[in-house]
């Protein structure tokens, strides 16, 4: 019975994963032609992520999101108008934060997007998931990603809130009950576990616990970070080539990194065991690449940036950015199509196209999207 359930979970994730890989393959084939012929213009994005709010009900020390009471968050109407505009291009919509479920309109946003044929994924810490789960399933949410740092005691300590692990688990169970009640397979539910100096040794123990839960998959993700030499070089080049520094790269500065060898041992353990659910590695690196990855931020591992052609973020105040806070415009002031292929965005694509990446990009997840 357990084998049948595991196969069912894998089949449910297969179609989305295959479609994503195929889309990336086509983009890789088209990118060079776009660079030569389109002067930095791009086809409509594959995905759009809304950072709905910078507010959060946790204060995790490793989180780079910074809340400001002065942020004028997009209204429900502004978000829905944008979704109406982008819907003909059928991008995947991501809702994140901060903690997006702190907004009272997330269910309404999901339902509106679904009514326009858009797939919507939600990233959450899980604290409010049990309360919102029934409505989210009814609204047609496509995927839910929940961040967990380790087993209960470690997760609660790192998140600074007792009971945060238990509440996330309750949310996972509530989603499963809501799906069963309605005879639905979605949203697909996965857990994200990030490799950090504090967490990586406990990831196998966490996976053992996750195998007991009604999850579709888990992802072990390598840390996204920079160091001071890479940060300084990046900001100097960004000023010269793009006319501004990255306002968010400094938040990824890490003074302490895990050693590559023990991380590689942990990854080998993850790969070598059946955890009772599909477990993905992102990026999936060899032991040698892991050693290079965690030595410092300057050693190139592999990959080239596709993100500038594929995806874009929209901040809580409507600022459109391809990555690292670079300001390409604001959806309150211009149509998305005018921003997506506007001069600032085209300039960004041309710069990255000529240089490959900037120094602070070396550990960005966008380099490993193939």
DOMAR-849211 format. One record per residue (C-alpha): residue number from 1; residue in three letters; x, y, z. Coordinates in steps of 0.2 Angstrom, whole numbers, plus 5000, padded with zeros to 4 digits. Each point is the difference from the previous one (the first is absolute). Layout:
+-----+-----+------+------+------+
|   n | res |   px |   py |   pz |
+-----+-----+------+------+------+
| NUM | ala |    X |    Y |    Z |
...
+-----+-----+------+------+------+
end
This chain:
+-----+-----+------+------+------+
|   n | res |   px |   py |   pz |
+-----+-----+------+------+------+
|   1 | unk | 5000 | 5000 | 5000 |
|   2 | unk | 5014 | 5012 | 5004 |
|   3 | unk | 5008 | 4997 | 4983 |
|   4 | unk | 4984 | 5004 | 4991 |
|   5 | unk | 4998 | 5016 | 5010 |
|   6 | unk | 5018 | 5005 | 4996 |
|   7 | unk | 4997 | 4996 | 4981 |
|   8 | unk | 4984 | 5010 | 5000 |
|   9 | unk | 5009 | 5015 | 5008 |
|  10 | unk | 5014 | 4999 | 4987 |
|  11 | unk | 4987 | 4999 | 4986 |
|  12 | unk | 4991 | 5016 | 5006 |
|  13 | unk | 5016 | 5010 | 5000 |
|  14 | unk | 5006 | 4993 | 4983 |
|  15 | unk | 4990 | 5010 | 4988 |
|  16 | unk | 5004 | 5017 | 5008 |
|  17 | unk | 5019 | 4996 | 5001 |
|  18 | unk | 5001 | 4993 | 4982 |
|  19 | unk | 4991 | 5016 | 4994 |
|  20 | unk | 5012 | 5011 | 5009 |
|  21 | unk | 5015 | 4991 | 4993 |
|  22 | unk | 4993 | 5001 | 4983 |
|  23 | unk | 4997 | 5018 | 5001 |
|  24 | unk | 5018 | 5003 | 5006 |
|  25 | unk | 5007 | 4990 | 4986 |
|  26 | unk | 4991 | 5010 | 4987 |
|  27 | unk | 5006 | 5016 | 5009 |
|  28 | unk | 5018 | 4995 | 4999 |
|  29 | unk | 4998 | 4996 | 4981 |
|  30 | unk | 4992 | 5017 | 4998 |
|  31 | unk | 5010 | 5011 | 5011 |
|  32 | unk | 5015 | 5003 | 4989 |
|  33 | unk | 4989 | 5005 | 4985 |
|  34 | unk | 4990 | 5012 | 5012 |
|  35 | unk | 5017 | 5008 | 5005 |
|  36 | unk | 5005 | 5003 | 4982 |
|  37 | unk | 4984 | 5004 | 4992 |
|  38 | unk | 4989 | 5008 | 5013 |
|  39 | unk | 5012 | 5012 | 5009 |
|  40 | unk | 4995 | 4994 | 5018 |
|  41 | unk | 4982 | 4997 | 4996 |
|  42 | unk | 4992 | 4984 | 5007 |
|  43 | unk | 4985 | 4989 | 4997 |
|  44 | unk | 4987 | 5002 | 5015 |
|  45 | unk | 5006 | 4993 | 5016 |
|  46 | unk | 4998 | 4982 | 5005 |
|  47 | unk | 4997 | 5005 | 5018 |
|  48 | unk | 4995 | 5015 | 5010 |
|  49 | unk | 5003 | 5001 | 5019 |
|  50 | unk | 4990 | 5012 | 5011 |
|  51 | unk | 5009 | 5005 | 5016 |
|  52 | unk | 4983 | 5004 | 5008 |
|  53 | unk | 5006 | 5007 | 5016 |
|  54 | unk | 5016 | 5002 | 5010 |
|  55 | unk | 4991 | 4997 | 5016 |
|  56 | unk | 5003 | 4984 | 5009 |
|  57 | unk | 4994 | 4991 | 5016 |
|  58 | unk | 5018 | 4993 | 5003 |
|  59 | unk | 5016 | 5009 | 5001 |
|  60 | unk | 5013 | 4987 | 4993 |
|  61 | unk | 5018 | 5007 | 5001 |
|  62 | unk | 5004 | 4992 | 4984 |
|  63 | unk | 4986 | 5008 | 4990 |
|  64 | unk | 5005 | 5014 | 4988 |
|  65 | unk | 4983 | 5008 | 4999 |
|  66 | unk | 4999 | 5017 | 5009 |
|  67 | unk | 4983 | 5007 | 5006 |
|  68 | unk | 4997 | 5019 | 4999 |
|  69 | unk | 4984 | 5007 | 5006 |
|  70 | unk | 5002 | 5013 | 4986 |
|  71 | unk | 4997 | 4987 | 4987 |
|  72 | unk | 4984 | 5004 | 4990 |
|  73 | unk | 4994 | 4982 | 4996 |
|  74 | unk | 4991 | 4997 | 4984 |
|  75 | unk | 4981 | 4999 | 5002 |
|  76 | unk | 4990 | 4985 | 4995 |
|  77 | unk | 4993 | 5010 | 4985 |
|  78 | unk | 5018 | 5004 | 4994 |
|  79 | unk | 5005 | 4982 | 5001 |
|  80 | unk | 4985 | 4994 | 4991 |
|  81 | unk | 5002 | 5013 | 4987 |
|  82 | unk | 5017 | 4994 | 4997 |
|  83 | unk | 4995 | 4982 | 4999 |
|  84 | unk | 4987 | 5005 | 4987 |
|  85 | unk | 5013 | 5008 | 4990 |
|  86 | unk | 5012 | 4985 | 5001 |
|  87 | unk | 4988 | 4986 | 4998 |
|  88 | unk | 5000 | 4999 | 4981 |
|  89 | unk | 5019 | 4995 | 5002 |
|  90 | unk | 4996 | 4986 | 5013 |
|  91 | unk | 5015 | 5002 | 5011 |
|  92 | unk | 5001 | 4990 | 5017 |
|  93 | unk | 4996 | 5012 | 5014 |
|  94 | unk | 5009 | 4999 | 5017 |
|  95 | unk | 4994 | 5008 | 5016 |
|  96 | unk | 5013 | 5003 | 5013 |
|  97 | unk | 5006 | 5012 | 5013 |
|  98 | unk | 5003 | 5003 | 5015 |
|  99 | unk | 4986 | 4989 | 5004 |
| 100 | unk | 4987 | 5002 | 4987 |
| 101 | unk | 4986 | 4992 | 5010 |
| 102 | unk | 5001 | 5016 | 5012 |
| 103 | unk | 4990 | 5008 | 4986 |
| 104 | unk | 4982 | 4997 | 5001 |
| 105 | unk | 4997 | 5000 | 4981 |
| 106 | unk | 5011 | 4985 | 4995 |
| 107 | unk | 4985 | 4988 | 4997 |
| 108 | unk | 4992 | 5014 | 4989 |
| 109 | unk | 5016 | 5002 | 4990 |
| 110 | unk | 5002 | 4981 | 4998 |
| 111 | unk | 4982 | 4999 | 4994 |
| 112 | unk | 5001 | 5014 | 4988 |
| 113 | unk | 5016 | 4993 | 4992 |
| 114 | unk | 4992 | 4983 | 4999 |
| 115 | unk | 4985 | 5008 | 4991 |
| 116 | unk | 5012 | 5007 | 4987 |
| 117 | unk | 5008 | 4983 | 4997 |
| 118 | unk | 5016 | 5003 | 5010 |
| 119 | unk | 5009 | 4988 | 5011 |
| 120 | unk | 5004 | 5007 | 5017 |
| 121 | unk | 5013 | 4994 | 5013 |
| 122 | unk | 5002 | 5006 | 5018 |
| 123 | unk | 5016 | 5001 | 5010 |
| 124 | unk | 4996 | 5000 | 5019 |
| 125 | unk | 5008 | 4997 | 5017 |
| 126 | unk | 4984 | 4990 | 5004 |
| 127 | unk | 4994 | 5009 | 5016 |
| 128 | unk | 4984 | 5005 | 4992 |
| 129 | unk | 4997 | 4986 | 4988 |
| 130 | unk | 4988 | 4989 | 5011 |
| 131 | unk | 4988 | 5015 | 5001 |
| 132 | unk | 5001 | 5005 | 4982 |
| 133 | unk | 5002 | 4982 | 4992 |
| 134 | unk | 4982 | 4996 | 4997 |
| 135 | unk | 4997 | 5017 | 4990 |
| 136 | unk | 5016 | 4998 | 4991 |
| 137 | unk | 4995 | 4983 | 4993 |
| 138 | unk | 4983 | 5006 | 4996 |
| 139 | unk | 5008 | 5015 | 4991 |
| 140 | unk | 5010 | 4988 | 4988 |
| 141 | unk | 5018 | 5003 | 5007 |
| 142 | unk | 5012 | 4990 | 4990 |
| 143 | unk | 5015 | 4997 | 5011 |
| 144 | unk | 5006 | 5004 | 5018 |
| 145 | unk | 5018 | 5001 | 5005 |
| 146 | unk | 5004 | 5000 | 5019 |
| 147 | unk | 5017 | 5004 | 5007 |
| 148 | unk | 5006 | 4989 | 5014 |
| 149 | unk | 5017 | 5001 | 5008 |
| 150 | unk | 5001 | 4984 | 5009 |
| 151 | unk | 4991 | 4989 | 5012 |
| 152 | unk | 4988 | 5008 | 5013 |
| 153 | unk | 5013 | 5006 | 5013 |
| 154 | unk | 5013 | 5007 | 4987 |
| 155 | unk | 4987 | 5008 | 4989 |
| 156 | unk | 4991 | 5009 | 5015 |
| 157 | unk | 5017 | 5006 | 5007 |
| 158 | unk | 5006 | 5007 | 4983 |
| 159 | unk | 4983 | 5008 | 4996 |
| 160 | unk | 4999 | 5008 | 5018 |
| 161 | unk | 4983 | 4994 | 5003 |
| 162 | unk | 4994 | 4984 | 5010 |
| 163 | unk | 4987 | 4990 | 4991 |
| 164 | unk | 5004 | 5006 | 4982 |
| 165 | unk | 5005 | 4983 | 4994 |
| 166 | unk | 4984 | 4992 | 5008 |
| 167 | unk | 4989 | 5014 | 4992 |
| 168 | unk | 5008 | 4997 | 4983 |
| 169 | unk | 4997 | 4981 | 5001 |
| 170 | unk | 4982 | 5004 | 5005 |
| 171 | unk | 4998 | 5010 | 4984 |
| 172 | unk | 5007 | 4986 | 4990 |
| 173 | unk | 4987 | 4988 | 5007 |
| 174 | unk | 4986 | 5013 | 4998 |
| 175 | unk | 5004 | 5002 | 4982 |
| 176 | unk | 4999 | 4981 | 4997 |
| 177 | unk | 4983 | 4999 | 5009 |
| 178 | unk | 4993 | 5014 | 4990 |
| 179 | unk | 5006 | 4992 | 4984 |
| 180 | unk | 4993 | 4983 | 5005 |
| 181 | unk | 4983 | 5008 | 5004 |
| 182 | unk | 4999 | 5008 | 4983 |
| 183 | unk | 5008 | 4985 | 4990 |
| 184 | unk | 5014 | 5011 | 4994 |
| 185 | unk | 5019 | 4997 | 4997 |
| 186 | unk | 5005 | 5018 | 5002 |
| 187 | unk | 5008 | 5009 | 5007 |
| 188 | unk | 5016 | 4990 | 4999 |
| 189 | unk | 5009 | 5002 | 5016 |
| 190 | unk | 5019 | 5000 | 5002 |
| 191 | unk | 5012 | 5005 | 5014 |
| 192 | unk | 5016 | 5010 | 4997 |
| 193 | unk | 5015 | 4997 | 5011 |
| 194 | unk | 5015 | 5011 | 4997 |
| 195 | unk | 5018 | 4995 | 5003 |
| 196 | unk | 5007 | 5012 | 5014 |
| 197 | unk | 5014 | 4998 | 5013 |
| 198 | unk | 4987 | 4997 | 5013 |
| 199 | unk | 4988 | 4989 | 4990 |
| 200 | unk | 5010 | 4988 | 4988 |
| 201 | unk | 5004 | 4986 | 5012 |
| 202 | unk | 4982 | 4999 | 5005 |
| 203 | unk | 4992 | 4999 | 4983 |
| 204 | unk | 5000 | 4981 | 4999 |
| 205 | unk | 4991 | 4999 | 5017 |
| 206 | unk | 4987 | 5013 | 4993 |
| 207 | unk | 4998 | 4990 | 4984 |
| 208 | unk | 4996 | 4984 | 5011 |
| 209 | unk | 4986 | 5010 | 5009 |
| 210 | unk | 4993 | 5007 | 4983 |
| 211 | unk | 4998 | 4983 | 4993 |
| 212 | unk | 4986 | 4997 | 5013 |
| 213 | unk | 4990 | 5015 | 4994 |
| 214 | unk | 4988 | 5002 | 4985 |
| 215 | unk | 5013 | 5009 | 4989 |
| 216 | unk | 5003 | 4999 | 4981 |
| 217 | unk | 5019 | 5004 | 5001 |
| 218 | unk | 5014 | 5008 | 5010 |
| 219 | unk | 5014 | 5011 | 4993 |
| 220 | unk | 5017 | 5002 | 5008 |
| 221 | unk | 5007 | 5016 | 4994 |
| 222 | unk | 5018 | 5006 | 5001 |
| 223 | unk | 5003 | 5017 | 5008 |
| 224 | unk | 4999 | 5016 | 4990 |
| 225 | unk | 5014 | 5011 | 5006 |
| 226 | unk | 5013 | 5013 | 4996 |
| 227 | unk | 5016 | 5005 | 5009 |
| 228 | unk | 5008 | 5017 | 5002 |
| 229 | unk | 5012 | 5000 | 4985 |
| 230 | unk | 4986 | 4994 | 4988 |
| 231 | unk | 4988 | 5013 | 5008 |
| 232 | unk | 5013 | 5014 | 4998 |
| 233 | unk | 5004 | 4995 | 4982 |
| 234 | unk | 4982 | 4998 | 4995 |
| 235 | unk | 4994 | 5017 | 5007 |
| 236 | unk | 5015 | 5009 | 4991 |
| 237 | unk | 4995 | 4992 | 4983 |
| 238 | unk | 4982 | 5002 | 5003 |
| 239 | unk | 5002 | 5019 | 5003 |
| 240 | unk | 5011 | 5001 | 4984 |
| 241 | unk | 4989 | 4989 | 4988 |
| 242 | unk | 4983 | 5002 | 5007 |
| 243 | unk | 5000 | 5017 | 5008 |
| 244 | unk | 4996 | 4993 | 5018 |
| 245 | unk | 5005 | 4988 | 5013 |
| 246 | unk | 4990 | 4985 | 5005 |
| 247 | unk | 4990 | 5005 | 5015 |
| 248 | unk | 4998 | 4982 | 5006 |
| 249 | unk | 5016 | 4991 | 4996 |
| 250 | unk | 5007 | 5005 | 5017 |
| 251 | unk | 4987 | 4991 | 5009 |
| 252 | unk | 5007 | 4983 | 4994 |
| 253 | unk | 5017 | 5004 | 5007 |
| 254 | unk | 5006 | 4984 | 5010 |
| 255 | unk | 5015 | 5001 | 5012 |
| 256 | unk | 4998 | 4981 | 5004 |
| 257 | unk | 4998 | 4987 | 4987 |
| 258 | unk | 4998 | 4981 | 5002 |
| 259 | unk | 5015 | 4990 | 4995 |
| 260 | unk | 4998 | 4991 | 4983 |
| 261 | unk | 5006 | 4983 | 5005 |
| 262 | unk | 4987 | 4997 | 5014 |
| 263 | unk | 4986 | 5008 | 4989 |
| 264 | unk | 5005 | 4988 | 4986 |
| 265 | unk | 4999 | 4985 | 5012 |
| 266 | unk | 4982 | 5006 | 5005 |
| 267 | unk | 4995 | 5001 | 4982 |
| 268 | unk | 5006 | 4983 | 4997 |
| 269 | unk | 4990 | 4993 | 5014 |
| 270 | unk | 4985 | 5009 | 4993 |
| 271 | unk | 5002 | 4993 | 4983 |
| 272 | unk | 5003 | 4982 | 5007 |
| 273 | unk | 4985 | 4998 | 5010 |
| 274 | unk | 4981 | 4998 | 4997 |
| 275 | unk | 4992 | 5013 | 5010 |
| 276 | unk | 4982 | 4995 | 4996 |
| 277 | unk | 4997 | 5015 | 4989 |
| 278 | unk | 5009 | 5008 | 4985 |
| 279 | unk | 5015 | 5010 | 5005 |
| 280 | unk | 5008 | 5012 | 4988 |
| 281 | unk | 5017 | 5009 | 5001 |
| 282 | unk | 5002 | 5018 | 4994 |
| 283 | unk | 5012 | 5002 | 4993 |
| 284 | unk | 5005 | 4982 | 4998 |
| 285 | unk | 5019 | 5001 | 5001 |
| 286 | unk | 5014 | 4988 | 5001 |
| 287 | unk | 5011 | 4998 | 5015 |
| 288 | unk | 5014 | 5010 | 4991 |
| 289 | unk | 4987 | 5014 | 4995 |
| 290 | unk | 4994 | 5000 | 5018 |
| 291 | unk | 5018 | 5003 | 5006 |
| 292 | unk | 5002 | 5015 | 4988 |
| 293 | unk | 4982 | 5007 | 5004 |
| 294 | unk | 5004 | 5002 | 5019 |
| 295 | unk | 5018 | 5005 | 4999 |
| 296 | unk | 4995 | 5018 | 4996 |
| 297 | unk | 4989 | 5010 | 4988 |
| 298 | unk | 5012 | 5002 | 4987 |
| 299 | unk | 5003 | 4983 | 4993 |
| 300 | unk | 4989 | 4997 | 4985 |
| 301 | unk | 4991 | 4983 | 5001 |
| 302 | unk | 4989 | 5000 | 4984 |
| 303 | unk | 4986 | 5007 | 4991 |
| 304 | unk | 4995 | 5016 | 4992 |
| 305 | unk | 4986 | 5012 | 5004 |
| 306 | unk | 4984 | 4996 | 4992 |
| 307 | unk | 4989 | 5010 | 5013 |
| 308 | unk | 5001 | 5016 | 4991 |
| 309 | unk | 4990 | 4992 | 4985 |
| 310 | unk | 4989 | 4989 | 5011 |
| 311 | unk | 4993 | 5008 | 5016 |
| 312 | unk | 4998 | 5016 | 5009 |
| 313 | unk | 4996 | 5006 | 5018 |
| 314 | unk | 4987 | 5013 | 5005 |
| 315 | unk | 5004 | 5008 | 5017 |
| 316 | unk | 4986 | 5004 | 5012 |
| 317 | unk | 5000 | 5018 | 4994 |
| 318 | unk | 4998 | 4995 | 4982 |
| 319 | unk | 5019 | 5002 | 4995 |
| 320 | unk | 5005 | 4988 | 4986 |
| 321 | unk | 5017 | 4992 | 5002 |
| 322 | unk | 5008 | 4986 | 4990 |
| 323 | unk | 5011 | 4996 | 5016 |
| 324 | unk | 5009 | 5008 | 5015 |
| 325 | unk | 4989 | 5015 | 5000 |
| 326 | unk | 5005 | 5007 | 4984 |
| 327 | unk | 4986 | 5013 | 4996 |
| 328 | unk | 4993 | 4997 | 4982 |
| 329 | unk | 4984 | 5010 | 5004 |
| 330 | unk | 4984 | 5000 | 5009 |
| 331 | unk | 4983 | 4992 | 4995 |
| 332 | unk | 4991 | 5015 | 5008 |
| 333 | unk | 5009 | 5011 | 4988 |
| 334 | unk | 5000 | 4990 | 4984 |
| 335 | unk | 4993 | 4985 | 4991 |
| 336 | unk | 5010 | 4983 | 5004 |
| 337 | unk | 5003 | 4998 | 4981 |
| 338 | unk | 5009 | 5017 | 4999 |
| 339 | unk | 5010 | 4996 | 5015 |
| 340 | unk | 5005 | 4982 | 4995 |
| 341 | unk | 5007 | 5006 | 4984 |
| 342 | unk | 5004 | 5018 | 5005 |
| 343 | unk | 5017 | 5007 | 4999 |
| 344 | unk | 5005 | 4997 | 5018 |
| 345 | unk | 4996 | 4981 | 4998 |
| 346 | unk | 5008 | 4999 | 4983 |
| 347 | unk | 5015 | 5008 | 5007 |
| 348 | unk | 5001 | 4987 | 5014 |
| 349 | unk | 4999 | 4986 | 4988 |
| 350 | unk | 5013 | 5007 | 4989 |
| 351 | unk | 5012 | 5003 | 5014 |
| 352 | unk | 4998 | 4982 | 5007 |
| 353 | unk | 5001 | 4993 | 4983 |
| 354 | unk | 5017 | 5008 | 4996 |
| 355 | unk | 5007 | 4996 | 5017 |
| 356 | unk | 4992 | 4983 | 5004 |
| 357 | unk | 4997 | 5005 | 5018 |
| 358 | unk | 5005 | 5013 | 5012 |
| 359 | unk | 5011 | 4995 | 5015 |
| 360 | unk | 4985 | 4999 | 5013 |
| 361 | unk | 4990 | 4989 | 4988 |
| 362 | unk | 5012 | 4985 | 5002 |
| 363 | unk | 4988 | 4990 | 5013 |
| 364 | unk | 4984 | 5006 | 4993 |
| 365 | unk | 4987 | 4986 | 4998 |
| 366 | unk | 4997 | 5007 | 4982 |
| 367 | unk | 5016 | 4994 | 4994 |
| 368 | unk | 4995 | 4982 | 5003 |
| 369 | unk | 4983 | 5000 | 4992 |
| 370 | unk | 5004 | 4988 | 4986 |
+-----+-----+------+------+------+
end
